[in-house]
């Protein structure tokens, strides 16, 4: 059974492709029960590398099932099939990602940047309060709704924090994320500077 038929049986009418990678793609869809448009991330387990299947995908699915925050992309449903497919039904970000917005519109005003950055900070604080880190903060992973409010997305590199017997965080020994945006100490706080800089091209 193809993707359209599987999702139709669950009440989703599949639409156009919004983005595509080597083993995953994102399509728009109409949710018949909720009566509004959504985005569906379709992951093909057969094409995905073992590392992704064993570590990153389980983490992402676990975190998506927990997070509930106004500045984090909302997950409505996660479906897994015997045909090695995973479907993540999410909120549709009508204005796309922040990088494409900057490319098409240019540098943002200070007021808009302040609004976006404050929303991003609250989302990251929420994640840290739940004891996990995002580890891949960049403009491509910051989506915009119809009113240009942000939705933090893509939790594939996220990781639950480990603590020692005194409650102190044990630093991760692995590198994740995008090299161009990576913080020397692997910190989300450092990572916040990348999207902040990109929004105004060092104008602030």
C-alpha positions in Angstrom: 0.0 0.0 0.0 1.4 3.4 -0.9 1.7 6.5 1.3 -1.4 8.1 0.0 -3.6 5.0 0.7 -2.1 4.4 4.1 -2.7 8.0 5.2 -6.2 8.1 3.6 -7.2 5.2 5.8 -6.2 7.3 8.8 -8.0 10.4 7.7 -5.3 12.4 5.9 -5.4 13.5 2.3 -1.9 13.7 1.1 -0.8 16.9 -0.9 2.4 18.3 -2.3 6.0 17.8 -1.3 7.4 20.5 1.0 10.9 19.1 1.4 12.8 15.9 0.6 16.0 14.2 1.8 17.7 10.8 1.1 15.4 8.8 3.4 12.6 11.2 4.5 10.3 13.7 2.9 7.7 16.1 4.2 4.3 16.6 2.4 1.3 18.7 3.1 -1.9 17.0 3.9 -5.5 17.7 4.8 -6.7 16.2 8.1 -10.3 15.3 7.6 -11.2 14.9 11.3 -9.5 18.1 12.4 -10.5 19.9 9.2 -7.3 21.8 8.6 -4.0 21.4 6.8 -1.0 19.6 8.4 2.5 18.5 7.4 3.4 14.8 7.3 7.0 13.7 7.7 7.4 10.4 5.9 10.5 8.3 6.9 11.5 5.2 4.9 13.3 2.9 7.4 14.7 0.8 4.5 16.7 3.7 3.2 17.8 5.2 6.5 21.3 4.5 7.9 21.6 2.2 11.0 22.8 5.0 13.2 19.6 7.0 12.5 17.3 4.0 13.2 19.1 2.9 16.4 19.7 6.3 18.0 18.3 9.4 16.4 14.8 8.3 15.3 13.8 6.7 18.7 15.0 9.9 20.5 13.1 12.2 18.1 9.8 10.1 18.4 10.2 10.1 22.2 10.7 13.8 22.5 7.9 14.7 20.0 5.6 12.7 22.2 6.5 14.8 25.2 6.8 18.4 24.1 3.9 20.8 24.3 5.0 24.4 23.9 3.6 27.3 21.8 7.0 27.9 20.1 7.7 24.2 19.3 6.1 22.5 16.3 3.1 20.5 17.4 2.9 16.8 16.7 -0.7 15.4 16.3 0.0 11.8 15.6 2.9 9.3 15.0 2.1 6.3 12.8 4.4 3.3 12.2 3.6 0.6 9.6 4.8 -2.9 8.9 6.0 -1.6 5.5 8.9 0.1 7.3 7.4 3.6 7.1 7.0 6.1 9.9 4.6 9.0 9.5 4.8 12.0 11.8 1.8 14.2 11.5 2.6 17.8 12.5 1.5 21.3 12.5 1.9 23.0 9.1 4.2 26.1 9.3 2.5 28.2 6.6 5.5 30.6 6.0 8.2 27.9 5.7 11.6 28.0 7.5 13.5 31.0 8.7 16.4 30.6 6.3 14.2 30.7 3.2 12.3 33.6 4.6 15.6 35.6 5.0 16.7 34.6 1.5 13.5 35.9 0.0 12.9 39.0 2.2 16.3 40.0 3.3 17.4 41.2 6.8 14.7 41.6 9.4 13.9 44.7 11.5 15.2 44.8 15.0 11.6 44.5 16.4 11.0 41.3 14.4 14.3 39.8 15.3 13.6 40.5 19.0 10.3 38.8 18.8 11.7 35.7 17.1 14.7 35.5 19.4 12.6 35.7 22.5 10.3 33.0 21.3 13.3 30.8 20.4 14.8 31.4 23.9 11.5 30.3 25.6 11.4 27.1 23.5 15.0 26.2 24.4 14.4 27.0 28.1 11.4 24.7 27.9 13.5 21.9 26.4 16.3 22.4 29.0 13.6 22.3 31.8 12.6 18.9 30.5 16.3 17.9 30.7 17.1 17.5 27.0 19.1 19.6 24.5 18.2 20.3 20.9 21.8 20.2 19.5 21.0 21.5 16.0 19.9 25.1 16.2 19.9 26.8 12.8 17.5 28.8 10.7 16.4 25.7 8.7 15.0 24.2 11.9 13.1 27.3 12.8 9.7 27.4 11.1 7.2 30.3 10.8 3.5 30.2 11.2 1.1 32.4 9.3 1.6 35.3 11.8 5.4 34.8 11.7 5.6 33.2 15.1 8.3 30.6 15.3 8.0 26.9 15.7 11.2 25.0 16.6 11.5 21.8 14.7 13.7 18.8 13.9 14.6 17.0 17.1 16.6 14.3 15.4 19.8 15.2 17.1 18.2 16.0 20.5 19.4 14.1 23.5 18.3 13.6 27.1 20.9 15.0 29.6 22.9 12.6 31.7 23.8 13.6 35.2 26.3 12.3 37.8 25.4 11.3 41.4 25.6 15.0 42.4 23.1 16.1 39.7 25.8 17.7 37.5 25.3 17.4 33.8 27.8 14.9 32.2 29.1 16.5 28.9 28.3 14.5 25.7 31.3 12.9 24.0 29.6 12.8 20.6 29.3 15.5 17.9 25.9 16.1 16.4 24.2 18.8 14.3 25.6 20.9 11.5 29.3 21.7 11.5 28.8 25.3 10.2 26.6 26.1 13.2 28.2 23.9 15.9 29.3 25.4 19.2 32.7 24.5 20.5 31.2 23.3 23.8 28.2 21.8 22.1 25.8 24.2 23.9 22.3 25.2 22.8 23.0 28.6 24.4 25.9 29.2 22.1 23.9 27.8 19.2 21.2 30.5 19.7 23.7 33.0 18.3 23.6 31.5 14.8 20.0 32.3 13.9 20.2 35.6 15.7 23.2 36.6 13.5 21.5 35.4 10.3 18.3 37.3 10.8 20.1 40.6 10.4 23.4 39.7 8.8 25.4 41.2 11.8 23.3 44.4 11.6 22.7 44.3 15.4 
